Amino acid sequence: MHQKDHHRDLPKEITFKVIVTSDTISSRLERGEPFEDETGSEATRLIASAGFAVNGPIYLPNRLDAIRDRVKGEAGSGGADVIIISGGTGISPRDITVEAVSPLFDKELPGFGELFRRLSFESIGTSAIASRSTAGLVGRALVFALPGSPPAVRLALEKIILPEAPHLLKMAKG
C-alpha cells in the first residue's frame, strides 16, 4: 500500500492537549509571578495552525505523580486524542517524564523516538543521543514526550506528529 492509501478516511476532528513540565514555571505560576513559555506557546500555535483543536498549555512540576496523574486523566475522560508533553526527556536527575508516562503505555511507539533522534541528529549533531523522547498509546490517546526546547517541539510536530497523528488514531481506533 502507498502512503496515500493509509491516509484515506482519516479523522478530521482531533483534540490535542499540551503539557509543559517545568519546576520554574510551576513555582512562578503558584506565586503569581510572570513567566515566559516559548515551548508551550509554539506547540499550541503549530497545532492550531494545522487546523486541530488544542487545549493548554498546562503547566506541571517535574513530579512523577503529577505528570502520570494528569496524563491518565487527559487520556481517560479528559477528551484528549493526542497529548504532547514538553520537558523532562533528557538525562538530568530532574528529567522524569519518560519514567512517568512509559508505564502507562498500552502500546509503545518506538519508531517515534528513533525517527525523532534521527531528525534531531541532522540539525544538532550527536547531542541527539541525550534525548529519551518517546511515544505510546494510553487507552486510545496518543502520548508524545518531547524535549523542552522550542526547536525540538517544532521538529517533532512539523515533521512527525501533525502529519501522522490522524493515521495513528485511525489505526488505534480500529
C-alpha positions as CSV (number, residue, x, y, z in Angstrom):
1,M,0.0,0.0,0.0
2,H,1.1,3.5,-0.7
3,Q,1.2,6.2,1.9
4,K,-1.7,7.9,0.3
5,D,-3.8,4.7,0.8
6,H,-3.0,4.8,4.5
7,H,-4.1,8.4,4.8
8,R,-7.6,7.9,3.4
9,D,-10.7,8.4,5.6
10,L,-8.7,9.9,8.5
11,P,-10.3,11.5,11.5
12,K,-10.5,15.3,11.0
13,E,-11.6,16.4,14.4
14,I,-8.7,15.7,16.7
15,T,-8.1,17.3,20.1
16,F,-4.6,17.9,21.4
17,K,-3.6,18.7,24.9
18,V,-0.2,20.4,25.6
19,I,1.5,19.8,28.9
20,V,4.7,21.6,29.8
21,T,6.8,20.2,32.7
22,S,8.8,22.8,34.4
23,D,9.6,23.4,38.1
24,T,10.5,27.0,37.3
25,I,7.3,27.8,35.5
26,S,5.1,25.9,38.0
27,S,6.6,27.7,41.0
28,R,6.3,31.1,39.3
29,L,2.7,30.3,38.4
30,E,1.9,29.4,42.0
31,R,3.4,32.7,43.3
32,G,1.5,34.7,40.6
33,E,4.8,35.8,39.0
34,P,5.2,36.4,35.3
35,F,7.0,33.8,33.2
36,E,7.8,33.1,29.6
37,D,6.9,29.8,27.9
38,E,8.1,29.7,24.4
39,T,7.8,25.9,24.1
40,G,4.1,25.6,25.1
41,S,3.2,28.7,23.0
42,E,5.0,27.3,20.0
43,A,3.3,23.9,20.3
44,T,-0.2,25.3,20.6
45,R,0.4,27.7,17.7
46,L,1.6,24.9,15.4
47,I,-1.2,22.6,16.3
48,A,-3.9,25.3,15.8
49,S,-2.4,26.4,12.5
50,A,-2.6,22.8,11.3
51,G,-6.4,23.0,11.9
52,F,-6.7,20.9,15.1
53,A,-8.3,21.8,18.4
54,V,-5.8,22.4,21.1
55,N,-6.1,23.0,24.9
56,G,-3.2,24.2,27.0
57,P,-0.6,24.6,27.8
58,I,-1.0,23.0,31.2
59,Y,2.0,23.6,33.5
60,L,3.2,20.8,35.8
61,P,6.2,20.5,38.1
62,N,8.7,17.8,37.4
63,R,7.0,15.3,39.7
64,L,6.3,11.7,38.6
65,D,2.9,11.6,40.3
66,A,1.7,14.9,38.9
67,I,2.7,14.0,35.3
68,R,1.3,10.5,35.5
69,D,-2.0,11.5,37.1
70,R,-2.6,14.3,34.6
71,V,-1.8,12.1,31.6
72,K,-4.1,9.4,32.9
73,G,-6.9,11.9,33.4
74,E,-6.4,13.6,30.0
75,A,-6.3,10.2,28.2
76,G,-9.3,8.9,30.1
77,S,-12.2,11.3,30.4
78,G,-10.1,14.4,29.5
79,G,-11.2,14.2,25.9
80,A,-7.6,14.4,24.5
81,D,-6.9,12.4,21.4
82,V,-3.2,13.5,21.4
83,I,-1.2,14.6,24.4
84,I,2.0,16.5,23.8
85,I,4.4,16.7,26.9
86,S,7.3,19.1,26.6
87,G,10.2,18.7,29.0
88,G,11.8,16.1,31.2
89,T,13.1,13.8,28.4
90,G,16.9,14.4,29.0
91,I,19.2,12.6,31.4
92,S,19.4,15.1,34.3
93,P,18.1,13.8,37.7
94,R,15.0,16.1,37.3
95,D,14.1,14.6,33.9
96,I,11.4,12.1,34.8
97,T,8.7,12.5,32.1
98,V,9.7,9.2,30.4
99,E,9.5,7.4,33.8
100,A,6.1,8.9,34.4
101,V,4.5,8.0,31.1
102,S,6.2,4.8,29.9
103,P,4.4,2.6,32.5
104,L,1.1,4.0,31.2
105,F,1.6,2.9,27.6
106,D,-0.7,0.2,26.4
107,K,1.4,0.1,23.3
108,E,4.7,1.8,22.8
109,L,5.7,3.5,19.5
110,P,9.5,3.0,19.5
111,G,9.7,4.3,15.9
112,F,8.8,7.8,17.1
113,G,11.8,8.2,19.4
114,E,14.1,6.6,16.8
115,L,12.9,8.9,14.0
116,F,12.9,12.0,16.2
117,R,16.5,11.3,17.3
118,R,17.5,10.7,13.6
119,L,15.9,14.0,12.5
120,S,17.4,15.8,15.5
121,F,20.9,14.5,14.6
122,E,20.6,16.2,11.3
123,S,20.2,19.6,13.0
124,I,22.0,19.3,16.3
125,G,24.5,16.5,15.7
126,T,25.5,13.9,18.3
127,S,23.8,15.8,21.1
128,A,20.6,14.0,19.9
129,I,21.7,10.9,21.8
130,A,20.7,12.7,25.1
131,S,17.1,12.7,24.1
132,R,14.9,10.0,25.5
133,S,11.8,11.2,23.6
134,T,9.2,8.5,23.5
135,A,5.6,7.9,22.5
136,G,2.8,5.4,23.0
137,L,-0.9,4.8,23.3
138,V,-2.6,5.3,26.6
139,G,-6.1,3.9,26.1
140,R,-7.0,5.5,22.7
141,A,-4.9,8.6,23.2
142,L,-1.5,9.2,21.6
143,V,1.1,10.5,24.1
144,F,4.3,12.1,22.9
145,A,7.1,13.1,25.3
146,L,9.3,15.7,23.8
147,P,12.3,17.8,24.9
148,G,11.6,21.2,26.4
149,S,13.1,23.3,23.7
150,P,11.1,25.2,21.0
151,P,13.2,23.8,18.1
152,A,12.7,20.2,19.3
153,V,9.0,20.7,19.7
154,R,8.7,22.3,16.3
155,L,10.7,19.5,14.7
156,A,8.6,16.8,16.3
157,L,5.3,18.4,15.5
158,E,6.0,19.6,11.9
159,K,7.9,16.5,10.7
160,I,6.2,13.7,12.6
161,I,3.3,14.2,14.8
162,L,1.0,16.6,12.9
163,P,1.3,14.7,9.6
164,E,1.0,11.2,11.2
165,A,-1.4,11.7,14.2
166,P,-4.6,11.2,12.2
167,H,-3.3,8.0,10.7
168,L,-2.2,6.7,14.1
169,L,-5.5,7.5,15.7
170,K,-7.4,5.7,12.9
171,M,-5.3,2.6,13.4
172,A,-5.7,2.8,17.2
173,K,-9.5,3.0,17.0
174,G,-9.6,0.0,14.7
